[in-house]
Each structure stands twice: as structure tokens, then as C-alpha cells.
Amino acid sequence: MNLSERLNEDMKQAMKSKDKFKLSNIRMVRSTIKNLEIDLKRSLDDNEVLDIISREIKQRKDALQEFEKAGRHDLAENANAEIELLSAYLPEQLSEEEIKVIVQQTIQETGASSKADMGKVMSALMPKVKGRADGKLVNQVVQQFL
């Protein structure tokens, strides 16, 4: 079952169980997917759906920080719940140690030696960790090694 089918099935289950929170979040993601499919005039593959889910999670993490700054704990709890719900659709996340190993290998492959080579390392690295690691964490680890 691909990711789009899984979202459809989970949406049906949320309808049956009357889980309004899960239903509304899945519908929001599905509408984003559907809009992109209409724009591209084709169905999206799992990697593209994964990109959309990752983008939605990132938006919610950004909003979460703003809610916490403003002292809106009610909205922060809601954003946390949305992040947790959407994270279930991402592949298993890499640990920081696994990221460090991949970063070291990529630095050796690209021959990077200074922070000036950061773009070269990141462009080679991100496809390897796509959907399995947070971009900010990857960026920090790369900076440590350069």
C-alpha cells in the first residue's frame, strides 16, 4: 500500500470512528496532495507525498515555536498532536549517531574540507536522508564536521 492509499484508508477509519481531529488533519494533507496532482496533471509518487507531509510537519513545528513564545499552551498542545499524527506517516527517523556516520561518508565522497563546501555536502546528503531526518539537525551535524 502506498502512502496515498494509506492516507485514504486512515481517513475512512477516522470517519467511521468519528475522530474529528485525525480526520481534519488527514483531509488537510490530502487536499494539499490533490491540489499538487491537479497542478501537475498526474498522480504523485510516495517520495512526493513524503515531501508534502514533511513540509506540513515543518509548518506545524514553526507554528509550535510561535505559540510557545506567545504563551498559547492550548494551541501548542494542538500543534504537538498534529505533528505526532503526521509523523506516523514518515519513515523511521535516523538517530543522531546514524546521521553522523552518513555525514562523514558524504564528506569523504565529496572531498569537502571547509565550511565553504557546505552546499556541496548538503546537496549530496539530503537525498540520502530524505524524510528520515530533520534538515536542521543534519545541517548542525555537517557544520560540526566541517
Z-matrix of the N, CA and C atoms (Angstrom, degrees):
N
C 1 1.447
C 2 1.529 1 108.67
N 3 1.324 2 115.89 1 125.78
C 4 1.457 3 117.78 2 179.39
C 5 1.532 4 109.85 3 -81.33
N 6 1.319 5 115.42 4 175.42
C 7 1.461 6 121.31 5 -172.90
C 8 1.528 7 112.45 6 -64.84
N 9 1.319 8 117.80 7 -39.38
C 10 1.468 9 120.79 8 178.49
C 11 1.523 10 111.18 9 -63.46
N 12 1.327 11 116.08 10 -43.06
C 13 1.467 12 120.18 11 178.37
C 14 1.523 13 110.66 12 -63.90
N 15 1.328 14 115.99 13 -39.60
C 16 1.467 15 120.50 14 179.13
C 17 1.532 16 110.41 15 -63.36
N 18 1.333 17 117.01 16 -41.75
C 19 1.461 18 120.51 17 177.20
C 20 1.530 19 110.58 18 -62.21
N 21 1.334 20 117.03 19 -42.01
C 22 1.468 21 120.97 20 178.63
C 23 1.527 22 111.01 21 -61.72
N 24 1.327 23 116.27 22 -46.09
C 25 1.467 24 120.35 23 -179.67
C 26 1.526 25 111.37 24 -64.26
N 27 1.320 26 116.55 25 -41.68
C 28 1.470 27 119.81 26 179.03
C 29 1.525 28 110.83 27 -66.41
N 30 1.329 29 116.55 28 -33.83
C 31 1.460 30 120.21 29 177.20
C 32 1.536 31 109.83 30 -65.49
N 33 1.323 32 116.43 31 -42.84
C 34 1.471 33 120.02 32 178.04
C 35 1.527 34 110.50 33 -62.01
N 36 1.332 35 116.24 34 -42.39
C 37 1.466 36 120.00 35 178.91
C 38 1.528 37 111.08 36 -63.73
N 39 1.321 38 116.67 37 -40.01
C 40 1.464 39 120.85 38 178.83
C 41 1.530 40 110.57 39 -64.64
N 42 1.339 41 116.49 40 -35.90
C 43 1.468 42 120.19 41 176.98
C 44 1.524 43 110.13 42 -65.28
N 45 1.324 44 115.65 43 -45.98
C 46 1.466 45 120.36 44 -178.13
C 47 1.528 46 111.46 45 -64.08
N 48 1.331 47 116.25 46 -40.07
C 49 1.468 48 119.90 47 -177.58
C 50 1.532 49 111.96 48 -88.00
N 51 1.343 50 116.35 49 0.79
C 52 1.465 51 122.61 50 179.56
C 53 1.530 52 112.55 51 57.29
N 54 1.316 53 115.61 52 38.48
C 55 1.472 54 122.11 53 177.23
C 56 1.526 55 107.56 54 -88.99
N 57 1.329 56 116.02 55 90.68
C 58 1.467 57 121.19 56 -173.55
C 59 1.526 58 112.18 57 -65.32
N 60 1.319 59 117.55 58 -36.91
C 61 1.467 60 121.36 59 -179.68
C 62 1.522 61 110.73 60 -61.63
N 63 1.331 62 115.99 61 -52.51
C 64 1.466 63 120.84 62 -179.13
C 65 1.527 64 110.30 63 -64.09
N 66 1.308 65 116.09 64 -42.09
C 67 1.459 66 121.10 65 -178.79
C 68 1.525 67 110.99 66 -60.98
N 69 1.311 68 117.82 67 -46.64
C 70 1.465 69 120.04 68 -177.38
C 71 1.524 70 111.57 69 -66.05
N 72 1.328 71 117.40 70 -38.11
C 73 1.469 72 119.96 71 179.67
C 74 1.518 73 112.04 72 -69.86
N 75 1.318 74 117.11 73 -41.07
C 76 1.463 75 120.01 74 178.30
C 77 1.524 76 110.01 75 -66.36
N 78 1.324 77 116.56 76 -39.54
C 79 1.467 78 119.56 77 178.05
C 80 1.528 79 110.69 78 -62.47
N 81 1.320 80 116.72 79 -38.87
C 82 1.461 81 120.28 80 -179.74
C 83 1.537 82 110.21 81 -62.65
N 84 1.324 83 116.34 82 -44.77
C 85 1.467 84 120.57 83 179.41
C 86 1.525 85 110.01 84 -66.63
N 87 1.327 86 116.46 85 -43.48
C 88 1.467 87 119.62 86 179.91
C 89 1.524 88 111.69 87 -62.82
N 90 1.336 89 117.57 88 -36.09
C 91 1.467 90 119.13 89 179.16
C 92 1.522 91 110.75 90 -67.63
N 93 1.316 92 117.12 91 -37.01
C 94 1.466 93 120.48 92 175.97
C 95 1.524 94 110.06 93 -63.55
N 96 1.320 95 116.14 94 -43.28
C 97 1.470 96 121.45 95 178.22
C 98 1.528 97 109.72 96 -62.11
N 99 1.325 98 116.30 97 -47.22
C 100 1.464 99 121.07 98 -177.63
C 101 1.531 100 111.24 99 -62.70
N 102 1.331 101 117.12 100 -41.63
C 103 1.469 102 120.28 101 178.46
C 104 1.526 103 111.33 102 -61.18
N 105 1.321 104 116.84 103 -41.73
C 106 1.461 105 120.26 104 178.75
C 107 1.529 106 110.91 105 -67.44
N 108 1.338 107 116.42 106 -38.50
C 109 1.459 108 119.46 107 177.75
C 110 1.526 109 110.87 108 -62.73
N 111 1.320 110 116.59 109 -38.92
C 112 1.466 111 120.67 110 178.26
C 113 1.518 112 109.97 111 -65.97
N 114 1.340 113 116.67 112 -43.74
C 115 1.468 114 120.24 113 179.05
C 116 1.522 115 111.96 114 -62.04
N 117 1.345 116 116.41 115 -41.58
C 118 1.459 117 120.68 116 -177.09
C 119 1.529 118 112.85 117 -85.83
N 120 1.330 119 116.68 118 -12.96
C 121 1.467 120 123.22 119 -178.51
C 122 1.530 121 112.38 120 59.23
N 123 1.325 122 115.29 121 38.76
C 124 1.473 123 121.11 122 176.23
C 125 1.523 124 108.88 123 -161.92
N 126 1.331 125 115.47 124 165.21
C 127 1.468 126 119.87 125 176.65
C 128 1.519 127 109.35 126 -77.76
N 129 1.320 128 115.43 127 150.39
C 130 1.466 129 120.29 128 178.95
C 131 1.524 130 109.86 129 -88.78
N 132 1.328 131 115.85 130 146.60
C 133 1.459 132 119.11 131 174.26
C 134 1.531 133 108.84 132 -87.34
N 135 1.329 134 115.68 133 176.30
C 136 1.469 135 120.56 134 -176.20
C 137 1.526 136 112.83 135 -60.46
N 138 1.321 137 117.86 136 -37.14
C 139 1.469 138 120.37 137 -179.76
C 140 1.528 139 111.10 138 -64.07
N 141 1.313 140 116.49 139 -40.14
C 142 1.467 141 120.06 140 179.40
C 143 1.530 142 110.92 141 -69.29
N 144 1.329 143 116.52 142 -39.00
C 145 1.469 144 120.33 143 176.53
C 146 1.525 145 109.66 144 -65.10
N 147 1.313 146 116.16 145 -39.40
C 148 1.465 147 121.67 146 177.19
C 149 1.528 148 110.87 147 -61.25
N 150 1.326 149 116.78 148 -40.65
C 151 1.463 150 120.94 149 176.42
C 152 1.525 151 111.09 150 -59.92
N 153 1.312 152 116.33 151 -42.88
C 154 1.463 153 120.55 152 -179.50
C 155 1.522 154 110.41 153 -64.43
N 156 1.322 155 116.79 154 -45.55
C 157 1.467 156 120.13 155 179.95
C 158 1.521 157 110.26 156 -63.49
N 159 1.321 158 117.43 157 -41.33
C 160 1.466 159 121.34 158 177.89
C 161 1.526 160 110.73 159 -61.73
N 162 1.316 161 116.59 160 -41.55
C 163 1.469 162 121.56 161 179.13
C 164 1.531 163 110.45 162 -63.91
N 165 1.336 164 116.16 163 -41.82
C 166 1.468 165 120.34 164 178.47
C 167 1.532 166 110.62 165 -62.99
N 168 1.322 167 116.74 166 -41.33
C 169 1.466 168 120.49 167 178.77
C 170 1.519 169 110.14 168 -64.47
N 171 1.324 170 116.55 169 -42.41
C 172 1.469 171 120.38 170 179.90
C 173 1.527 172 110.54 171 -61.86
N 174 1.326 173 116.80 172 -42.04
C 175 1.466 174 120.25 173 178.17
C 176 1.523 175 110.73 174 -60.56
N 177 1.314 176 116.53 175 -41.05
C 178 1.458 177 120.00 176 -179.57
C 179 1.529 178 111.86 177 -70.32
N 180 1.326 179 116.89 178 -34.35
C 181 1.474 180 119.79 179 176.45
C 182 1.524 181 110.50 180 -66.20
N 183 1.322 182 116.63 181 -40.41
C 184 1.465 183 120.56 182 176.93
C 185 1.529 184 110.41 183 -62.86
N 186 1.334 185 116.16 184 -43.97
C 187 1.462 186 120.60 185 179.01
C 188 1.528 187 110.30 186 -64.54
N 189 1.335 188 116.55 187 -38.45
C 190 1.464 189 121.38 188 179.54
C 191 1.525 190 110.85 189 -58.62
N 192 1.321 191 116.75 190 -43.78
C 193 1.467 192 120.24 191 178.71
C 194 1.519 193 110.72 192 -61.47
N 195 1.318 194 116.91 193 -42.16
C 196 1.469 195 120.89 194 179.76
C 197 1.530 196 110.80 195 -65.97
N 198 1.327 197 116.81 196 -40.74
C 199 1.467 198 120.28 197 178.84
C 200 1.521 199 110.74 198 -62.61
N 201 1.329 200 116.32 199 -42.29
C 202 1.460 201 120.21 200 -179.76
C 203 1.522 202 111.29 201 -66.14
N 204 1.345 203 117.05 202 -38.97
C 205 1.466 204 120.36 203 176.76
C 206 1.519 205 111.36 204 -61.37
N 207 1.341 206 114.84 205 -38.88
C 208 1.460 207 120.04 206 -177.16
C 209 1.525 208 112.32 207 -82.57
N 210 1.328 209 117.54 208 -4.25
C 211 1.457 210 120.85 209 179.94
C 212 1.522 211 113.47 210 75.23
N 213 1.321 212 117.22 211 22.05
C 214 1.469 213 121.78 212 179.09
C 215 1.519 214 109.32 213 -93.59
N 216 1.327 215 115.43 214 80.38
C 217 1.470 216 120.81 215 -175.77
C 218 1.525 217 112.47 216 -68.25
N 219 1.332 218 117.15 217 -28.69
C 220 1.458 219 120.09 218 177.90
C 221 1.532 220 110.90 219 -64.55
N 222 1.331 221 116.03 220 -44.85
C 223 1.465 222 120.19 221 178.33
C 224 1.523 223 111.47 222 -71.18
N 225 1.335 224 116.39 223 -33.19
C 226 1.467 225 120.24 224 178.33
C 227 1.526 226 110.49 225 -65.27
N 228 1.310 227 117.23 226 -40.90
C 229 1.470 228 120.64 227 177.86
C 230 1.520 229 110.67 228 -62.71
N 231 1.315 230 116.44 229 -41.90
C 232 1.464 231 121.52 230 179.09
C 233 1.531 232 110.44 231 -63.46
N 234 1.339 233 116.88 232 -44.14
C 235 1.469 234 120.81 233 179.36
C 236 1.526 235 110.24 234 -63.76
N 237 1.330 236 116.89 235 -40.28
C 238 1.470 237 120.65 236 177.17
C 239 1.520 238 111.24 237 -60.77
N 240 1.311 239 116.56 238 -42.76
C 241 1.467 240 120.74 239 179.36
C 242 1.525 241 110.78 240 -64.31
N 243 1.336 242 116.80 241 -39.46
C 244 1.472 243 120.34 242 178.21
C 245 1.529 244 110.51 243 -65.38
N 246 1.318 245 116.94 244 -41.96
C 247 1.469 246 121.26 245 178.54
C 248 1.523 247 109.94 246 -60.71
N 249 1.317 248 115.80 247 -45.05
C 250 1.469 249 120.65 248 -179.62
C 251 1.527 250 110.95 249 -62.70
N 252 1.331 251 116.32 250 -42.56
C 253 1.469 252 121.18 251 179.90
C 254 1.526 253 110.96 252 -62.53
N 255 1.324 254 116.95 253 -48.15
C 256 1.461 255 120.80 254 -177.39
C 257 1.530 256 112.35 255 -71.91
N 258 1.315 257 117.36 256 -29.85
C 259 1.468 258 120.87 257 179.72
C 260 1.521 259 111.90 258 -64.10
N 261 1.315 260 116.60 259 -22.98
C 262 1.462 261 120.21 260 178.87
C 263 1.526 262 111.65 261 -64.19
N 264 1.337 263 117.34 262 -20.16
C 265 1.462 264 121.08 263 -178.98
C 266 1.526 265 112.45 264 -90.87
N 267 1.317 266 116.59 265 -9.06
C 268 1.465 267 120.20 266 178.35
C 269 1.529 268 109.59 267 -84.34
N 270 1.328 269 117.43 268 154.14
C 271 1.464 270 118.73 269 174.24
C 272 1.527 271 109.27 270 -66.28
N 273 1.327 272 116.10 271 165.59
C 274 1.458 273 120.55 272 -178.99
C 275 1.530 274 109.94 273 -56.86
N 276 1.315 275 115.65 274 132.38
C 277 1.463 276 121.57 275 -176.26
C 278 1.525 277 111.08 276 -76.18
N 279 1.325 278 115.37 277 145.08
C 280 1.459 279 121.73 278 178.10
C 281 1.523 280 109.65 279 -77.03
N 282 1.326 281 116.38 280 146.86
C 283 1.456 282 119.98 281 174.96
C 284 1.523 283 108.47 282 -78.94
N 285 1.315 284 116.01 283 167.02
C 286 1.466 285 119.67 284 -179.53
C 287 1.524 286 110.59 285 -63.49
N 288 1.326 287 117.74 286 -35.08
C 289 1.469 288 121.30 287 178.66
C 290 1.529 289 110.75 288 -64.97
N 291 1.329 290 116.68 289 -42.63
C 292 1.469 291 120.11 290 178.70
C 293 1.530 292 110.52 291 -64.22
N 294 1.322 293 116.10 292 -38.69
C 295 1.462 294 120.48 293 178.21
C 296 1.522 295 109.82 294 -63.27
N 297 1.336 296 117.07 295 -42.43
C 298 1.467 297 120.91 296 -179.92
C 299 1.523 298 111.20 297 -59.80
N 300 1.332 299 116.84 298 -41.63
C 301 1.466 300 120.93 299 179.34
C 302 1.534 301 110.19 300 -63.13
N 303 1.324 302 116.59 301 -45.50
C 304 1.469 303 120.60 302 -179.69
C 305 1.526 304 110.36 303 -64.97
N 306 1.329 305 117.11 304 -39.29
C 307 1.470 306 121.25 305 179.22
C 308 1.527 307 109.97 306 -63.31
N 309 1.329 308 117.59 307 -45.72
C 310 1.463 309 120.82 308 179.75
C 311 1.518 310 110.89 309 -60.66
N 312 1.330 311 117.45 310 -43.21
C 313 1.458 312 121.02 311 178.88
C 314 1.531 313 110.86 312 -62.55
N 315 1.311 314 116.61 313 -42.50
C 316 1.468 315 121.16 314 -178.44
C 317 1.518 316 111.09 315 -67.57
N 318 1.329 317 117.27 316 -38.46
C 319 1.464 318 120.68 317 177.63
C 320 1.528 319 109.78 318 -62.49
N 321 1.331 320 117.02 319 -41.76
C 322 1.469 321 120.59 320 178.10
C 323 1.527 322 110.66 321 -65.65
N 324 1.338 323 116.56 322 -41.80
C 325 1.466 324 120.50 323 -179.41
C 326 1.530 325 111.89 324 -63.13
N 327 1.328 326 116.06 325 -40.17
C 328 1.463 327 119.78 326 -176.59
C 329 1.522 328 112.77 327 -86.46
N 330 1.325 329 117.43 328 -14.79
C 331 1.456 330 121.04 329 -179.41
C 332 1.523 331 112.32 330 72.39
N 333 1.324 332 116.97 331 25.58
C 334 1.464 333 121.55 332 -178.97
C 335 1.524 334 109.98 333 -71.00
N 336 1.343 335 115.52 334 144.09
C 337 1.455 336 119.23 335 -178.05
C 338 1.526 337 113.24 336 -134.50
N 339 1.322 338 117.38 337 -13.76
C 340 1.468 339 119.09 338 -178.63
C 341 1.523 340 109.94 339 -144.55
N 342 1.320 341 115.55 340 174.40
C 343 1.460 342 120.11 341 179.39
C 344 1.529 343 111.88 342 -64.67
N 345 1.319 344 116.76 343 -19.64
C 346 1.466 345 120.23 344 177.23
C 347 1.528 346 111.09 345 -65.16
N 348 1.325 347 117.01 346 -23.11
C 349 1.466 348 122.35 347 179.58
C 350 1.532 349 112.65 348 -90.17
N 351 1.315 350 116.57 349 8.27
C 352 1.462 351 121.30 350 -175.03
C 353 1.532 352 112.04 351 -57.31
N 354 1.327 353 117.58 352 -44.24
C 355 1.462 354 121.18 353 -179.35
C 356 1.519 355 112.18 354 -61.55
N 357 1.327 356 115.33 355 -40.06
C 358 1.461 357 120.32 356 179.60
C 359 1.536 358 110.23 357 -64.58
N 360 1.329 359 116.34 358 -42.58
C 361 1.469 360 121.03 359 -179.98
C 362 1.531 361 110.29 360 -66.67
N 363 1.329 362 116.58 361 -45.94
C 364 1.467 363 120.23 362 -177.62
C 365 1.531 364 111.46 363 -64.04
N 366 1.332 365 117.50 364 -39.69
C 367 1.464 366 119.31 365 -179.53
C 368 1.524 367 111.64 366 -67.18
N 369 1.323 368 117.11 367 -31.45
C 370 1.464 369 120.39 368 177.21
C 371 1.529 370 111.19 369 -80.36
N 372 1.324 371 116.15 370 -28.55
C 373 1.464 372 121.51 371 -173.38
C 374 1.531 373 113.83 372 -83.90
N 375 1.305 374 117.77 373 -41.28
C 376 1.462 375 120.68 374 -172.41
C 377 1.532 376 114.18 375 -59.22
N 378 1.327 377 120.43 376 -39.05
C 379 1.470 378 117.79 377 176.26
C 380 1.541 379 112.76 378 -62.63
N 381 1.328 380 117.17 379 -27.54
C 382 1.466 381 120.65 380 -179.63
C 383 1.526 382 112.17 381 -72.71
N 384 1.328 383 116.98 382 -31.09
C 385 1.467 384 120.50 383 -175.62
C 386 1.532 385 112.53 384 -111.94
N 387 1.297 386 116.90 385 10.62
C 388 1.464 387 122.66 386 -175.38
C 389 1.528 388 111.65 387 -51.71
N 390 1.324 389 115.17 388 122.51
C 391 1.461 390 120.61 389 177.58
C 392 1.514 391 114.62 390 77.30
N 393 1.331 392 117.28 391 -9.57
C 394 1.459 393 119.96 392 -176.89
C 395 1.514 394 112.49 393 -109.45
N 396 1.342 395 117.46 394 -1.80
C 397 1.462 396 120.58 395 -179.94
C 398 1.525 397 109.64 396 -153.52
N 399 1.315 398 115.47 397 147.91
C 400 1.453 399 121.60 398 177.96
C 401 1.526 400 109.38 399 -73.88
N 402 1.331 401 116.73 400 131.98
C 403 1.464 402 121.78 401 -177.44
C 404 1.524 403 113.12 402 -58.98
N 405 1.336 404 117.44 403 -36.32
C 406 1.462 405 120.55 404 179.83
C 407 1.520 406 110.76 405 -64.68
N 408 1.334 407 116.44 406 -42.64
C 409 1.463 408 120.63 407 179.41
C 410 1.520 409 110.33 408 -64.51
N 411 1.325 410 117.07 409 -43.73
C 412 1.460 411 121.44 410 178.81
C 413 1.527 412 109.55 411 -60.08
N 414 1.326 413 116.53 412 -44.33
C 415 1.455 414 121.45 413 179.86
C 416 1.536 415 110.80 414 -60.13
N 417 1.324 416 117.26 415 -43.57
C 418 1.463 417 121.35 416 179.48
C 419 1.527 418 111.50 417 -63.08
N 420 1.324 419 116.41 418 -42.13
C 421 1.469 420 120.21 419 -179.39
C 422 1.523 421 110.14 420 -65.89
N 423 1.330 422 117.21 421 -40.96
C 424 1.466 423 120.54 422 178.15
C 425 1.514 424 109.78 423 -61.78
N 426 1.318 425 117.58 424 -42.83
C 427 1.464 426 120.98 425 178.94
C 428 1.531 427 111.96 426 -62.10
N 429 1.313 428 116.77 427 -35.42
C 430 1.470 429 120.63 428 177.99
C 431 1.518 430 110.92 429 -62.30
N 432 1.324 431 116.15 430 -40.17
C 433 1.459 432 120.40 431 -174.66
C 434 1.518 433 113.62 432 -84.33
N 435 1.331 434 117.70 433 -16.84
C 436 1.473 435 118.57 434 -179.07
C 437 1.483 436 111.02 435 -96.53
